[in-house]
Structures are given as C-alpha cells and as structure tokens.
C-alpha cells in the first residue's frame, strides 16, 4: 500500500509528505532543563526514521547537535563530526564545551502521528547569548532539510548555589518538627546536601549539627570530628549531648526547584536558652557558607512540668516551680537525699525523696456512663509504691475538686493494699500488690485528655520535714513528685466539663509547657485542629481526638 501511495504521489506530481518538527520551549531562557520537541508524520509516528536538533550560536556555527534515532540518542562530539550513542534512559553522559546531555532523565514517547522527545541539557555559562534552534526529521518519504524551529537564550552568569530558609523561625520548645526549604534554580535534584547547626557557630563542637544528604540524615558528635549516619524514615535515632534526631519521623521531598526537609528533634534539658540556627547547602554550582537563618528558644519550662529534672545541688540556679523564676537552691538540713529550694519570696520548698524505677507497662482506657467516665490504668508497679496523677488543674496538681460538678471529686480504686485519694495511690500495706499488670481506676466527670502518671519507689514514705505554711507544703509535694519520679503519659481525666474557649486556650498552653506538646502551638495562634500537621504517633492522634470532642463546642 505504501509503495502504491508513493507511486500515485509521483504520478500526480505531488510533493512528498515529510515529518515536521516543533520546539515546544521556543523563546525561553536558561542554562539547564528538559528541552521538548514534537515530530508529526501523517503516515504515523512509526514512520519517523530520525530527528536532528542543532543549537547554533550568533555566528551560525553549530554548538550543540543531537539526534534521536528509534530508541537511541546521539550527541555530536567536540570534534564536530563523530557521534556518541546510547539508549534513552542510559546513565551515560555526553558533553562538549557548549552543552551536556543527560540521557538518564531524557525521555521518548509516541502516540498516533506524533513522537515526543525531551532532551535533558545543561549549557555552559562560558558561551552565553541567543541561540537559534534548527531541526530536521526524516521519514519514508524523505525530509525537507534543516528548518529554524525556534530560539533559546543561554544565561551568562552562573546561578547561585542552593539557599536555605527556616520555616518555623522564631519558635520554641524542648522538641520540634523543625522544617526547612532549600531552593536551587537548577532544580531540587541538583541539591547535594544541607547542613543545619542549632546552637553552634557553623559546624563547631557542642551543638546540634545535622546533615541531610539525599535519603540519609547524619548527626555530628560533640567533638565535631565524626558523624552518625542513618536512613530517613527507617533507621533508629541518634543523639549527642545537645539533641536527639528521630529518623523514622523525619522527612524530605523534592518538588520543582525546592527541597522540603523536616527534622524530628528533642533537645536535652542542659541545652536551654536562645539558639541561632545556621545552614549550609551545596549543589553543582558550589555551596553557600554557613549562614544564620533563624532562631529557636529552649526554655527550662519546656521540660516536664517546668521543673528541674535533675537532683538539686546546693548553690545551683533552678526554676522556681511556682513562678518559673530562677532561684538559688540549697540542700535541706538533716536528710542528704531531701532537697529544698529557697524562693525569692523567702519560702522554702522541699522535694520528696524517690528513686529511679523501671516500668514496662502503662496502658490506659476509659468508658463513659452518663455524665462520668471510668478511667482504667494498667501499670507495672513491681518497683513502685506511689502512683500520682498529674493532670493540670487551675491552682494545683489534681484531677479536679469542684463542689459544683458532680463526681469532680474522683472516685478511685486500686490493687490490693493500695489506698487512693483524688490525686493518686500509695502502697501502704505490707502485702500490697506489686505486679506487672496492676489496675487503678478513676471515676470522674472530667473529660479525656493528656496527663502524666508519676511513679515513685518506697522512698516516698520516708519522713520529710516540711517547714513553712500550708502553701509551702503543697508546693513542695507538687515539686517532689514532678522531680523525683518516672512519668508515663496517658489519656486520663484532664479536661474540665463544659470547657469554654478561654479555658481550653489556657489548658493547651499548659500542655505545651508541661508536656512538651509543641505541635499544638498553632491552636493558640488561631489555627484549627484541621490546620495541624499529623501528630507524632498513636498518643498524638489520641490527643487530637480528645480536643476534637470539645474544641468546636467551646466557641
């Protein structure tokens, strides 16, 4: 049939129908990218035998000549007459003084009468200026010679190296999903690495210094002479004396010219104060030097309950548990393991004694019945003799004790030999149960929310001399269980019934300060629950559900 058609065309004196070539990006400017051409053949794309593309300088000389032939891509070498060939998608790179062809990311496709080809090219900055683009395509009926199909302008100045911006600049907290955007005019794939330094001076010792290199995150050691590497989204965390980076919940992605990266960080209690955040990113055009791009503040109050979690040593500045101000601590007279803090007001706050214990289980659940709920906690108390509930209350640490609210004074039950009150349980009897699965319950009108359960060993029973007013005693007891116990976070009776917006704002602020739930901060800036990013883990999702049950009703 094709021979017959050619014979008819020749007999009638008609011109042969040959493929036509179009440059889709004509008129553009730049030094790198994908340059796309479409070739149309009325006899079908399969009839196209080859296409040649020629970028010519102002003097008319060829500078970058390419050819597509079936599944291959040819590149004319520096000598001007020999060619280098490889298949589309092959990792082989070809270049001369004027341009470079990357076959690995070049593409070829055809459909119907059209063949589309995209050459991934980078032009040298040494030969800037306007170029004319010429093309010729051949089919079974021949070709119509070289035709100018467009123009392109090559920039003369090289683009800058990648630049880095800190997304949550000015934030604070003991933990953070710290996010950055790195921009590269040559595309995100050109970005080789990004270094982030929190609290240092640009990669020095005793700082939180990380590197993201494609799918890997490294954390620098304290001496700044080594790195701990791991795969993003897969490998376990790494830590130094300043911070811990969790790889499983850290992320990175490329889109266009931008690389987004988020580091899931937890800071050490000793690493407090305002921190300058530095960045350095590199690509094919070099790298930016260490540059300050933001700040992050780590307050002592960002850590559990806002209290110093280490034993108090005489003469050391620690946070006042009542006002948050820094005061000088002193040891209590008589008992070496009992401590007291002298506040600025002159009050003497003493800390209860308790040891370090290990807890393998802290499960929780709740069931509603009318206007109250029964909260169950299944705890490993093999080493514990005191369990304290640490819900945030307006004036003290308690589950709730409002005479106007039925059941606000919690009804509690505990294992054999444990005696409960509104704020916890103590193993008083000699034969008290100490098992890995002991059940404690609280029945309360308070609604579910995050709270701490604090567990202490038998040292809590030892007598501690409490001097001063009843207010001093209350503060001492609160400070004692916060400082000298093991905390497990649970969902318990933590939200006052029928809360209004003002109360919820205050409560969320306390959760942020006391429990380190810094990802809730946008709620205090007028954002909604739907505006929050995905929380970290099962517990974070449970906190969101607790808020969702009351947040909209408080308006």
C-alpha positions in Angstrom: 0.0 0.0 0.0 2.8 2.4 0.9 4.6 1.7 -2.4 1.3 2.3 -4.3 0.8 5.6 -2.4 4.3 6.8 -3.4 3.6 5.8 -7.0 0.4 7.8 -7.0 2.1 10.8 -5.4 4.8 10.7 -8.0 2.4 10.2 -10.9 0.4 13.2 -9.9 3.5 15.3 -9.4 2.6 16.0 -5.7 5.2 16.9 -3.1 6.1 14.1 -0.7 4.7 14.4 2.9 7.6 14.6 5.3 7.7 14.9 9.1 7.6 18.3 10.7 9.4 19.3 13.9 8.3 21.8 16.6 10.4 23.1 19.5 7.9 23.4 22.4 10.1 25.7 24.5 11.0 28.3 21.9 11.8 31.7 23.2 12.9 30.6 26.6 16.0 31.5 28.7 18.2 29.4 31.0 21.1 27.1 31.3 19.5 23.7 32.1 16.3 21.7 31.9 14.4 19.4 29.6 14.0 20.6 26.0 11.0 19.1 24.4 10.3 18.6 20.7 7.4 17.1 18.9 7.6 15.5 15.4 4.4 14.9 13.4 4.2 12.4 10.5 0.9 11.9 8.7 2.0 8.3 7.9 2.2 7.7 11.7 4.9 8.1 14.3 6.4 4.7 13.4 7.3 6.2 10.0 9.7 8.7 11.6 13.3 7.5 11.0 15.3 10.1 12.8 15.3 13.7 14.1 18.3 16.0 14.5 18.4 19.2 16.6 21.0 21.9 16.3 21.5 24.8 18.7 23.6 27.4 16.8 25.4 30.5 18.1 25.1 34.0 16.8 27.9 33.3 14.3 25.8 30.5 12.8 28.1 27.7 13.9 26.7 24.6 15.5 27.3 24.4 19.3 25.0 21.5 20.5 23.8 18.9 18.0 21.6 16.0 19.0 20.0 13.1 17.1 17.2 10.8 18.0 17.0 7.5 16.1 14.5 4.9 17.3 15.4 4.3 20.9 18.8 5.9 20.8 20.1 9.4 21.4 23.2 10.6 19.6 25.4 13.5 20.7 27.9 15.2 18.3 31.3 15.3 19.9 33.7 18.2 20.4 35.5 17.4 17.0 32.3 18.3 15.2 31.9 15.1 13.2 32.0 12.0 15.4 29.0 10.9 17.5 28.4 9.2 20.8 25.4 7.0 21.0 23.4 5.4 23.8 19.8 4.4 24.5 17.3 6.8 26.1 17.5 6.4 29.9 21.1 5.2 29.8 23.3 6.7 32.6 25.9 7.7 30.0 26.5 11.5 29.9 27.9 13.2 26.8 29.3 16.8 26.7 31.4 19.3 24.7 32.5 22.8 25.5 28.9 24.1 24.9 26.5 21.6 26.4 25.9 18.4 28.3 23.3 15.7 27.6 21.9 13.6 30.4 20.2 10.5 28.8 19.2 9.0 32.2 16.4 11.7 32.6 15.7 12.2 28.9 12.5 10.7 27.5 10.9 9.4 24.3 7.3 8.6 23.6 5.0 8.4 20.6 1.2 8.2 20.0 -0.7 8.2 16.8 1.1 10.5 14.3 3.3 12.3 17.0 6.6 11.4 18.6 7.6 13.5 21.6 11.3 13.6 22.8 12.7 15.5 25.7 16.5 16.1 26.0 17.9 16.9 29.4 20.5 19.5 28.7 22.8 21.9 30.6 24.5 24.7 28.6 27.9 26.1 29.6 27.9 29.6 31.1 31.1 30.3 29.0 29.0 30.7 25.8 26.1 32.9 26.7 23.7 34.7 24.4 20.8 34.0 22.0 20.8 30.7 20.0 18.8 29.7 17.0 17.3 26.2 17.2 17.2 24.1 14.0 15.6 20.8 13.3 15.2 18.2 10.6 13.2 15.0 10.7 13.1 12.2 8.1 10.5 9.6 7.2 9.9 7.1 4.5 9.2 9.9 2.0 12.4 11.8 2.9 12.9 15.2 4.6 12.7 18.8 3.7 16.1 19.9 5.1 17.1 21.9 8.1 14.5 24.4 9.3 14.8 27.0 12.0 12.2 25.9 14.6 12.8 28.3 17.5 15.2 30.3 19.7 16.8 29.9 23.1 18.9 32.3 25.2 21.7 30.9 27.4 22.5 33.0 30.5 26.0 34.2 31.0 26.2 34.3 34.8 26.2 31.0 36.7 23.2 30.6 39.1 23.8 30.9 42.8 24.3 27.8 45.0 21.2 26.5 46.9 19.7 28.7 49.5 18.0 27.6 52.8 15.0 29.1 54.7 13.9 28.0 58.1 10.1 27.5 58.1 9.4 27.7 61.8 11.9 30.5 62.6 11.4 32.1 66.0 9.8 29.0 67.6 10.5 27.4 71.0 10.2 24.2 72.8 12.0 21.1 74.1 11.1 19.3 70.9 10.4 20.3 67.4 9.4 19.2 63.9 11.9 21.7 62.6 11.3 22.4 58.9 13.5 23.9 56.1 13.1 24.7 52.4 16.1 24.6 50.1 15.8 26.3 46.7 18.1 25.6 43.7 17.4 27.3 40.4 18.8 24.2 38.7 16.1 22.1 40.3 15.8 20.3 43.6 17.6 17.2 42.1 20.8 19.4 41.9 20.9 19.8 45.7 23.6 17.6 47.1 23.5 18.3 50.8 22.2 20.6 53.5 23.8 21.1 56.9 21.9 22.6 59.9 23.5 23.8 63.1 21.4 24.7 66.1 23.1 26.5 68.9 26.6 26.5 67.4 28.7 28.8 65.3 28.5 27.0 62.0 29.5 23.3 62.4 31.5 23.6 65.6 31.5 21.4 68.7 28.9 21.1 71.4 26.0 21.9 69.1 23.1 20.1 67.4 24.6 19.8 63.9 22.9 17.6 61.2 23.3 16.9 57.5 20.7 15.7 55.1 22.4 14.0 52.1 19.6 12.7 49.8 18.0 9.9 51.8 20.4 10.0 54.8 20.5 12.1 58.0 23.7 12.4 59.9 24.2 13.9 63.4 27.6 15.3 64.4 29.2 14.2 67.6 30.0 16.6 70.5 33.7 17.0 69.4 32.7 17.8 65.8 35.0 15.1 64.5 32.5 12.4 63.5 29.0 11.7 62.3 26.3 9.1 63.0 24.5 8.2 59.7 21.2 6.6 59.1 18.4 6.3 56.5 15.5 8.8 56.7 12.2 7.0 57.6 13.9 3.8 58.5 16.9 3.8 60.9 16.8 4.5 64.7 17.5 7.9 66.3 21.0 9.3 67.0 21.9 11.6 69.8 24.7 13.8 71.2 24.7 15.8 74.4 22.6 18.6 72.9 19.8 16.8 70.9 18.3 13.6 69.5 17.1 13.3 65.9 14.4 10.7 65.1 14.9 9.5 61.6 11.7 7.4 61.4 9.5 10.6 61.7 11.9 13.0 59.8 11.1 13.6 56.2 12.4 15.1 52.9 11.0 15.5 49.4 11.8 17.3 46.1 9.3 19.3 44.1 10.4 21.6 41.2 13.2 23.8 42.5 12.5 23.2 46.2 13.6 20.5 48.6 11.5 20.3 51.8 13.0 18.7 54.9 11.8 18.2 58.4 13.9 17.0 61.3 12.1 15.5 64.4 14.2 16.8 67.2 14.3 16.5 71.0 16.6 18.8 73.0 18.5 18.0 76.2 17.5 19.8 79.4 21.0 21.1 79.7 20.8 22.7 76.2 18.5 25.6 77.2 18.4 29.2 76.1 18.1 31.1 72.8 19.8 29.3 69.9 20.9 30.6 66.5 20.1 28.3 63.6 22.7 28.1 60.8 22.6 26.5 57.4 24.9 25.5 54.6 23.6 23.9 51.3 25.6 22.7 48.3 24.9 21.7 44.7 26.6 21.6 41.3 27.2 25.4 41.5 29.1 25.2 44.8 27.7 25.8 48.3 26.6 28.6 50.5 28.9 29.3 53.5 27.4 28.8 57.0 24.7 31.5 57.3 22.4 32.3 60.2 18.8 31.7 59.0 16.7 31.8 62.2 16.4 31.2 65.9 14.9 28.6 68.3 14.5 29.0 72.0 14.6 26.2 74.5 13.2 27.2 77.9 13.7 25.2 81.1 9.9 25.3 81.5 9.6 23.4 78.2 10.6 20.3 80.0 8.3 18.0 82.1 6.2 20.2 84.3 8.6 23.1 84.1 10.7 21.7 86.9 14.4 20.8 87.0 14.5 17.0 86.4 18.0 16.5 88.0 18.8 16.3 91.7 19.1 19.8 93.2 22.6 20.7 94.2 23.4 23.4 96.7 24.0 26.8 95.2 22.7 25.9 91.7 20.2 28.1 89.9 17.0 26.1 89.3 13.4 27.1 88.2 11.0 28.1 90.9 8.2 25.5 90.5 5.6 28.1 91.4 6.6 31.2 89.5 9.1 29.9 86.9 11.8 32.3 88.0 15.3 31.2 88.5 16.3 30.9 92.2 19.2 29.5 94.2 18.8 26.0 95.6 20.0 24.7 99.0 20.1 21.2 100.5 17.7 20.5 103.3 19.1 20.1 106.7 19.3 16.7 108.2 18.5 14.4 105.2 21.0 14.3 102.4 18.6 12.9 99.8 15.9 15.6 100.6 16.3 18.9 98.9 14.8 22.4 99.4 14.6 25.4 97.2 14.6 28.9 98.7 12.3 31.0 96.6 12.8 34.8 96.1 9.8 35.4 98.4 11.7 33.6 101.1 9.6 30.4 101.0 11.5 27.2 101.5 10.2 24.4 99.1 11.3 20.9 99.8 11.4 18.0 97.4 10.2 14.5 98.4 12.6 11.6 98.1 12.1 8.9 95.4 14.4 6.7 93.4 14.7 5.7 89.8 12.4 2.8 88.8 11.7 0.8 85.7 8.1 0.5 84.3 7.4 -1.9 81.4 3.7 -1.2 81.1 1.4 1.9 81.3 -1.8 1.1 79.4 -5.0 3.2 79.6 -8.6 3.2 78.6 -11.9 4.8 79.6 -15.6 4.1 79.4 -18.4 6.7 79.6 -21.5 6.2 81.8 -23.9 9.2 81.8 -22.0 12.3 82.8 -19.0 10.5 84.2 -16.2 8.2 82.9 -14.3 5.4 84.5 -10.6 5.7 83.6 -8.5 2.5 83.9 -4.8 2.4 84.1 -2.9 -0.9 83.9 0.5 -0.3 85.3 3.7 -2.2 86.0 4.3 -1.4 89.7 6.7 -4.1 90.6 9.2 -1.4 91.7 6.7 1.4 92.5 5.0 2.2 95.8 3.4 5.5 94.9 1.4 6.4 91.8 0.5 10.1 91.3 -1.9 11.6 88.7 -0.6 14.8 87.3 -3.5 16.4 85.5 -3.2 20.2 85.0 -5.7 22.0 87.3 -6.2 25.7 87.7 -4.5 26.1 91.0 -2.9 22.8 91.9 -2.0 19.4 90.5 -5.1 17.4 91.0 -7.7 15.6 88.9 -10.4 18.0 89.9 -12.3 19.0 93.1 -15.2 21.4 92.2 -18.2 21.1 94.5 -20.5 22.4 91.8 -19.6 19.5 89.5 -20.9 16.0 90.4 -18.2 13.4 90.7 -15.5 16.1 90.3 -14.0 14.6 93.5 -12.7 11.5 91.8 -13.8 8.0 93.0 -10.7 5.8 92.9 -9.9 2.1 93.2 -6.6 0.4 93.3 -4.9 -3.0 93.7 -4.8 -4.9 97.0 -3.0 -2.9 99.7 -3.1 0.4 97.7 -5.0 3.3 99.1 -6.2 6.1 96.9 -7.1 9.8 97.0 -8.1 12.4 94.5 -4.5 12.6 93.2 -3.2 9.1 93.3 -2.5 5.9 95.2 0.1 4.7 97.8 1.0 1.1 98.6 0.5 1.3 102.4 0.0 -2.3 103.5 2.9 -4.7 103.7 1.2 -7.2 101.5 0.3 -4.6 98.8 0.2 -5.9 95.2 3.3 -5.2 93.1 2.7 -6.8 89.7 3.4 -6.0 86.1 -0.3 -5.7 85.4 -2.0 -3.8 88.3 -5.2 -1.9 87.7 -6.0 1.5 89.0 -9.3 3.3 88.2 -10.7 6.8 88.5 -14.3 7.7 88.1 -14.7 11.4 87.3 -16.8 14.0 85.4 -13.6 15.3 83.9 -13.2 14.6 80.2 -10.3 12.7 78.5 -7.1 14.5 77.7 -3.3 14.0 78.1 -1.8 13.8 81.6 1.2 12.3 83.3 1.1 9.4 85.7 4.1 9.6 88.1 5.5 6.5 89.7 7.9 6.5 92.7 9.6 3.8 94.8 9.2 3.2 98.5 11.4 6.2 99.4 8.3 8.4 99.1 7.3 7.0 102.5 10.3 8.3 104.3 9.6 11.3 106.6 10.5 14.7 105.2 10.5 17.7 107.4 8.2 20.3 105.8 8.5 23.8 107.2 6.6 26.9 106.5 3.0 27.4 105.6 0.4 25.0 104.2 1.1 26.7 100.8 4.8 25.8 101.1 3.8 22.2 101.8 1.5 22.0 98.8 4.2 23.4 96.5 6.8 21.0 98.0 4.6 18.0 97.4 3.9 19.1 93.8 7.6 19.7 93.1 8.6 16.5 94.7 6.6 14.1 92.6 7.5 16.0 89.4 11.2 15.9 90.1 11.7 12.5 91.7 9.5 10.1 89.8 9.2 8.3 86.5 6.5 9.9 84.3 4.3 7.9 81.8 2.0 9.9 79.5 -1.6 8.6 79.4 -5.1 9.7 78.4 -7.0 10.4 81.7 -9.5 12.8 83.3 -7.8 16.1 82.2 -10.4 18.5 80.8 -13.0 20.3 82.9 -16.6 19.5 81.8 -18.2 22.1 79.5 -14.9 24.0 78.9 -15.0 27.4 77.3 -12.6 28.7 74.7 -10.6 30.7 77.3 -10.1 27.7 79.5 -9.1 25.5 76.5 -6.5 28.0 75.4 -5.1 28.1 78.9 -5.1 24.3 79.1 -3.4 23.7 75.7 -0.8 26.3 76.8 -0.1 24.2 79.9 0.1 21.0 77.8 2.7 22.7 75.6 4.7 23.9 78.5 4.4 21.0 80.9 4.3 18.0 78.5 6.3 19.3 75.5 3.3 19.0 73.1 4.7 21.9 71.0 2.9 20.7 67.8 -0.3 22.1 69.4 1.1 25.7 69.4 -0.8 26.7 66.1 -4.1 26.4 68.1 -3.0 29.3 70.2 -2.4 31.4 67.1 -6.0 31.0 65.8 -5.5 27.8 63.8 -7.9 24.9 63.8 -7.4 21.3 64.5 -7.6 20.6 60.8 -4.7 23.0 60.3 -2.3 20.9 62.4 0.1 18.6 60.7 -0.1 14.8 61.5 0.9 14.3 65.2 3.7 12.0 66.1 2.5 8.5 66.9 -0.6 7.0 68.5 -0.6 9.2 71.6 -0.5 12.4 69.5 -3.5 11.2 67.5 -5.4 10.4 70.7 -4.7 13.9 72.0 -6.2 15.3 68.7 -9.4 13.2 69.2 -9.7 14.4 72.8 -9.6 18.0 71.6 -11.9 17.4 68.7 -14.6 16.3 71.2 -14.6 19.7 72.9 -12.9 22.3 70.8 -15.7 23.3 68.5 -18.3 23.2 71.3 -16.3 25.8 73.3 -16.9 28.6 70.8 
